[in-house]
């Protein structure tokens, strides 16, 4: 097996606040192999963006060590930066430059020769589907097109590692789908390893592995199957009249560990040895409260179910 593209240990980053000190990244360990799409999932304030900024050298470490693309995180940051493409949360390109001029700027910043960047610009415009918009000012692009341009500028210098911080935030579902197809193609055609943070569990499920992050730490990581398997057989989907009262009844059941609303449905996380009892007891409890149940059945656990359990723990 080849060496990890990221192998860091005990990373720390603290910030001073008016009321004291906040630890944004707390003794975090992370190992990512070449060719992976690693999804970083967590609530706002979990430390995802701070972690990215540590990996690209935008913030100094308060502790920890490791290697990225084979270079020492503490001593060889300039070498690391040349092999990383980074797309931050907020649009960070130049609105008064055209699409083509933005690509040229980022190519020259990364010391790509004129002959090379011109060919690379054409290739990247084709890759993200912006060829006909080369002369448009970046500020006049739609949100989805801005993100595609951001991806093109992050790839212009042929990085080995691509860091994407919530790249599809605020864009429509069709654009999200298109962008994730580009991420997949970047791995297969450009040969990059991708670390992407996302608030969307359907996006996380596309990743090779997923890391759930909160309070500056990785709570759990693995494939979708590895993360959801401990909850197999323990999630019941419930639909019935008077959802608010039904939820209260479920929360009072001794074998129900948690109740979460998913639209008009309720997901019940049940103790492993209490599933049958709940299935027998709830219809009677609901009927006594004049609530009609239309569905009560086991379902496959979702990443949302896993994440909620992890946050509770």
HELIX and SHEET records of a PDB file:
HELIX    1   1 UNK A   48  UNK A   55  1                                   8    
HELIX    2   2 UNK A   77  UNK A   81  1                                   5    
HELIX    3   3 UNK A   99  UNK A  109  1                                  11    
HELIX    4   4 UNK A  114  UNK A  128  1                                  15    
HELIX    5   5 UNK A  131  UNK A  133  5                                   3    
HELIX    6   6 UNK A  138  UNK A  140  5                                   3    
HELIX    7   7 UNK A  143  UNK A  155  1                                  13    
HELIX    8   8 UNK A  173  UNK A  190  1                                  18    
HELIX    9   9 UNK A  201  UNK A  204  1                                   4    
HELIX   10  10 UNK A  224  UNK A  228  1                                   5    
HELIX   11  11 UNK A  229  UNK A  231  5                                   3    
HELIX   12  12 UNK A  243  UNK A  252  1                                  10    
HELIX   13  13 UNK A  272  UNK A  274  5                                   3    
HELIX   14  14 UNK A  275  UNK A  288  1                                  14    
HELIX   15  15 UNK A  303  UNK A  312  1                                  10    
SHEET    1   A 4 UNK A  20  UNK A  32  0                                        
SHEET    2   A 4 UNK A   6  UNK A  17 -1                                        
SHEET    3   A 4 UNK A  63  UNK A  68 -1                                        
SHEET    4   A 4 UNK A  71  UNK A  72 -1                                        
SHEET    1   B 6 UNK A  84  UNK A  87  0                                        
SHEET    2   B 6 UNK A 161  UNK A 165  1                                        
SHEET    3   B 6 UNK A 193  UNK A 197  1                                        
SHEET    4   B 6 UNK A  37  UNK A  41  1                                        
SHEET    5   B 6 UNK A 209  UNK A 214  1                                        
SHEET    6   B 6 UNK A 217  UNK A 222 -1                                        
SHEET    1   C 4 UNK A 256  UNK A 262  0                                        
SHEET    2   C 4 UNK A 265  UNK A 270 -1                                        
SHEET    3   C 4 UNK A 235  UNK A 240 -1                                        
SHEET    4   C 4 UNK A 293  UNK A 298 -1                                        
END                                                                             
